Structure formats: structure tokens, C-alpha cells
Amino acid sequence: MNLFTLYQNLLNKLPFFDGVPALLIRLYLAPVFIIAGYSKTQLGNPDVTGLASLTADPNIVAWFGNADWGLGLPFPALLANLATWTEFFGGWLLLFGLLTRLVSLPLMFTMLVAATSVHLDNGWFAITPTNPDTSPAKVLSWVGIEGSQQSLDNSMEAKKRLDRMREIIDDNGNPDWLYEKGNIVVLNNGIEFATTYFIMLLALFFIGAGRFTSIDYFLNRSLAAKYHRRELLT
């Protein structure tokens, strides 16, 4: 058996495991959306009980509607609750692989709204690169993408400010304690995460929840078997 035959045999067996990537994507996304939705509810407020605890927090509703310091969206109570429930319940559906393709659609929409209304003005990066030589923007500069050089310049400016922060901490603070849980960064809050989640949800929409790894798979197989039996009887 030559190398090409071994390679072909491997490729022939890969479809049996094609549920693994979908499972890993779901396990990655589910906690992100569950906690995003949970943080918008009133479940953590001991003064709110019953079904009311599942409604959007008044502060979230105000943020959705206020044009001065929020999103300035119409019908803020409706949209805030829709976003809250989509993320919270949608995250649980992703976790178990139930109605995956269906729930991916509103989740993609929430990511699109988040990217365009919250993060777009901040550019791409969630955390500002501080080394222009290792920034992905450098690759874009090689092919002449407009704005890439501005991003690289911003990286250098961010590095200057971080270096100054570290000097202040070293001279006046307790660096061992302050850096114990991680280094300081410049938060850019760009569209990077929202776009990444959108792409992952789009992948789930096309590939489904995964063979052998989701409720969807076993439901679809059961429905297909019932349909097949019905066809045999007719």
C-alpha cells in the first residue's frame, strides 16, 4: 500500500468524524452567548423573581434607547429583550445542538447589529496590537490596503502609552501583584470578536450541529426513518 492509497483511505474515513468541528464550534460559542444573554437579564437581581427575572435589565433597555450615550435604537424594550433572549436561550440551544441552523440566524443578526452599531467606529482589533511588526495590519500594508498604515502607527502610539504605564507602576505601584493575573493592554473594542462569532455561526448554519454530537442529528435521523417507513407503506 503506497502513501497515496493511505491518504485516500484517510479521506474516506474523515466524514465519519465530521461532527467534531461543529461540536467544538458550538462548545466555543455557547458559553459566550449564554453569559452575554445572562448579563442582560435580571437573573442576578435578588429583588426580581419569576418570569420577570428573564426580562432585560432596565439599564440595558436604557442603553438600547438612549441616543446620547447608548445605541439610540427604536423600541428599546422590545429590541433589548429580543437580543437578551436570543443570546441566552440561543446559547443553550447551541450547547446541546438543538435547532442549530435556525438559531444561528438570529444570533448572526445580533452579531451584525453589535458590529455595526457598537464596535465599527473602533476599527477591527478587540485589543490594540502594540508591536507593528507582528500586527496583522502589516500584511494588509504589503498589499496596499488603505488604513493599514494608520493601524500600524496606532500600534506604536499604544506601545508608548503602555510603556509609560508600566514605568509609573514600576516606580509607584506593586508590579508583582498588579501583573500577577496578566499584563495590561489597550482595549480597542473593535469588530474582531463580533465578526469572528458571525463567521463561526455562519459555518454552523451551513454544516449543521454535527453528526453523532447533537440532538439535531438524532432528531433528523429519527424523522428520516419515520418518513422512509411511511413511504414503504404507501
C-alpha positions as CSV (number, residue, x, y, z in Angstrom):
1,M,0.0,0.0,0.0
2,N,1.6,3.3,-1.1
3,L,1.3,6.7,0.5
4,F,-1.4,7.9,-1.9
5,T,-3.6,4.9,-1.0
6,L,-3.2,5.6,2.7
7,Y,-4.1,9.2,2.1
8,Q,-7.2,8.3,0.2
9,N,-8.2,5.8,2.9
10,L,-7.9,8.5,5.5
11,L,-10.0,10.9,3.4
12,N,-12.7,8.2,3.1
13,K,-12.9,7.9,6.9
14,L,-13.0,11.6,7.6
15,P,-16.7,12.1,7.0
16,F,-17.4,9.7,10.0
17,F,-15.8,12.4,12.2
18,D,-17.2,15.5,10.6
19,G,-19.4,16.2,13.6
20,V,-16.3,17.1,15.7
21,P,-15.6,20.5,14.2
22,A,-19.2,21.5,14.6
23,L,-19.2,20.3,18.2
24,L,-16.1,22.3,19.0
25,I,-17.5,25.5,17.4
26,R,-20.7,25.0,19.4
27,L,-18.8,24.4,22.7
28,Y,-16.8,27.6,22.0
29,L,-19.8,29.8,21.2
30,A,-22.4,28.5,23.7
31,P,-20.8,29.9,26.9
32,V,-20.1,33.3,25.1
33,F,-23.8,33.7,24.2
34,I,-25.2,32.3,27.4
35,I,-23.3,34.7,29.6
36,A,-23.9,37.6,27.2
37,G,-27.6,37.0,27.5
38,Y,-27.5,36.3,31.2
39,S,-25.7,39.6,31.9
40,K,-28.6,41.4,30.1
41,T,-31.3,39.7,32.2
42,Q,-32.3,40.4,35.8
43,L,-31.5,36.8,36.9
44,G,-28.7,38.2,39.1
45,N,-31.1,40.7,40.8
46,P,-32.5,39.2,44.1
47,D,-35.3,41.8,44.1
48,V,-36.7,40.4,40.8
49,T,-38.3,37.0,40.8
50,G,-40.3,34.8,38.5
51,L,-40.5,35.3,34.7
52,A,-39.7,39.0,35.2
53,S,-36.1,37.9,36.0
54,L,-35.7,36.8,32.4
55,T,-36.6,40.2,31.1
56,A,-33.9,42.7,30.0
57,D,-32.4,44.8,32.8
58,P,-33.7,48.4,32.8
59,N,-30.2,49.7,32.3
60,I,-29.8,47.6,29.2
61,V,-33.1,48.9,27.9
62,A,-32.0,52.4,28.5
63,W,-28.7,51.8,26.7
64,F,-30.5,50.4,23.7
65,G,-32.7,53.5,23.5
66,N,-30.6,56.5,24.6
67,A,-29.0,58.3,21.6
68,D,-26.6,60.3,23.7
69,W,-24.7,57.5,25.5
70,G,-26.3,54.4,24.0
71,L,-27.4,52.9,20.8
72,G,-30.3,55.2,20.1
73,L,-32.5,52.3,18.7
74,P,-36.3,52.5,18.4
75,F,-38.5,50.2,20.5
76,P,-35.6,49.7,23.0
77,A,-37.6,47.5,25.4
78,L,-38.6,45.1,22.6
79,L,-35.1,45.0,21.0
80,A,-33.3,44.6,24.3
81,N,-35.5,41.7,25.3
82,L,-35.2,40.1,21.9
83,A,-31.4,40.4,22.0
84,T,-31.3,39.1,25.6
85,W,-33.4,36.0,24.9
86,T,-31.7,35.3,21.6
87,E,-28.3,35.2,23.2
88,F,-29.3,33.4,26.5
89,F,-31.6,30.7,25.1
90,G,-29.8,30.5,21.8
91,G,-26.6,29.8,23.6
92,W,-28.2,26.8,25.4
93,L,-29.6,25.5,22.1
94,L,-26.1,25.7,20.6
95,L,-24.7,23.8,23.6
96,F,-27.0,20.8,23.0
97,G,-27.1,21.1,19.2
98,L,-30.8,21.7,19.0
99,L,-32.4,23.8,16.2
100,T,-28.8,24.8,15.4
101,R,-29.3,26.2,11.9
102,L,-32.5,28.0,12.9
103,V,-31.0,29.7,16.0
104,S,-27.8,30.6,14.1
105,L,-29.8,33.1,12.0
106,P,-30.9,35.5,14.9
107,L,-27.6,35.1,16.6
108,M,-25.8,36.2,13.4
109,F,-28.2,39.1,13.2
110,T,-27.3,40.2,16.8
111,M,-23.6,40.0,15.9
112,L,-24.2,42.1,12.8
113,V,-26.0,44.7,14.9
114,A,-23.3,44.6,17.5
115,A,-20.5,45.0,15.0
116,T,-22.2,47.9,13.1
117,S,-23.7,49.8,16.0
118,V,-21.3,49.3,18.9
119,H,-17.8,48.3,17.6
120,L,-17.5,49.6,14.0
121,D,-16.1,53.1,14.9
122,N,-13.3,51.4,16.8
123,G,-11.9,49.6,13.8
124,W,-11.0,45.9,13.7
125,F,-9.0,44.9,16.7
126,A,-10.6,44.0,20.1
127,I,-7.2,44.5,21.8
128,T,-4.8,47.0,20.2
129,P,-1.6,45.4,18.9
130,T,1.5,47.2,20.4
131,N,4.1,45.7,18.0
132,P,3.6,46.9,14.4
133,D,6.0,44.2,13.2
134,T,3.6,41.4,14.4
135,S,0.3,43.1,13.7
136,P,-1.9,41.6,11.1
137,A,-2.2,45.1,9.7
138,K,1.3,44.7,8.4
139,V,0.2,42.1,5.9
140,L,-2.6,44.4,4.7
141,S,0.0,47.2,4.2
142,W,2.0,44.9,1.9
143,V,-0.9,44.8,-0.5
144,G,-1.7,48.4,-0.2
145,I,-4.9,48.3,1.8
146,E,-6.0,51.8,2.8
147,G,-5.9,52.4,6.6
148,S,-3.4,49.7,7.3
149,Q,-0.6,52.2,7.9
150,Q,-2.8,54.1,10.3
151,S,-3.3,51.0,12.3
152,L,0.4,50.3,12.4
153,D,1.0,53.9,13.6
154,N,-1.7,53.4,16.2
155,S,0.2,50.3,17.4
156,M,3.3,52.3,18.0
157,E,1.4,55.1,19.9
158,A,-0.3,52.5,22.0
159,K,3.1,50.9,22.9
160,K,4.4,54.3,24.0
161,R,1.4,54.7,26.4
162,L,1.7,51.1,27.7
163,D,5.4,51.6,28.3
164,R,4.7,54.8,30.2
165,M,2.0,53.0,32.3
166,R,4.5,50.3,33.2
167,E,7.1,52.9,34.2
168,I,4.5,54.5,36.5
169,I,3.6,51.1,38.0
170,D,7.2,50.1,38.5
171,D,8.0,53.4,40.2
172,N,4.9,53.8,42.3
173,G,3.0,50.5,42.5
174,N,3.4,46.8,43.2
175,P,4.1,45.3,39.8
176,D,4.4,41.7,41.1
177,W,0.8,41.9,42.4
178,L,-0.6,44.0,39.6
179,Y,0.8,41.8,36.8
180,E,0.1,38.5,38.7
181,K,-3.1,37.8,36.7
182,G,-1.9,39.1,33.4
183,N,-0.3,42.0,31.6
184,I,-2.0,45.4,30.9
185,V,-3.4,46.0,27.4
186,V,-5.1,48.8,25.5
187,L,-8.7,47.8,24.8
188,N,-9.8,48.8,21.3
189,N,-13.2,47.2,21.4
190,G,-13.4,46.8,17.6
191,I,-15.4,44.4,15.5
192,E,-12.9,41.5,15.7
193,F,-14.9,39.3,18.2
194,A,-18.3,40.0,16.7
195,T,-17.1,39.2,13.2
196,T,-15.4,36.0,14.4
197,Y,-18.6,34.9,16.1
198,F,-20.6,35.7,13.0
199,I,-18.3,33.6,10.8
200,M,-18.5,30.7,13.2
201,L,-22.3,30.9,13.3
202,L,-22.3,31.1,9.5
203,A,-20.3,27.9,9.4
204,L,-22.8,26.2,11.7
205,F,-25.7,27.3,9.5
206,F,-24.1,25.5,6.5
207,I,-22.6,22.4,8.2
208,G,-25.2,21.9,10.9
209,A,-24.7,20.9,14.5
210,G,-22.6,17.8,13.8
211,R,-23.0,14.1,13.2
212,F,-23.4,12.0,16.4
213,T,-22.7,15.1,18.5
214,S,-26.0,16.9,18.5
215,I,-29.7,16.5,19.3
216,D,-30.4,17.7,15.7
217,Y,-28.6,14.8,14.2
218,F,-30.6,12.2,16.1
219,L,-33.9,14.0,15.5
220,N,-33.2,14.3,11.8
221,R,-32.3,10.6,11.7
222,S,-35.5,9.6,13.5
223,L,-37.6,11.8,11.3
224,A,-36.0,10.4,8.2
225,A,-36.6,6.8,9.4
226,K,-40.3,7.6,10.0
227,Y,-40.6,9.2,6.6
228,H,-38.9,6.1,5.0
229,R,-41.3,3.7,6.8
230,R,-44.3,5.8,5.7
231,E,-43.0,5.7,2.1
232,L,-42.7,1.9,2.2
233,L,-46.3,1.6,3.5
234,T,-47.8,3.8,0.7
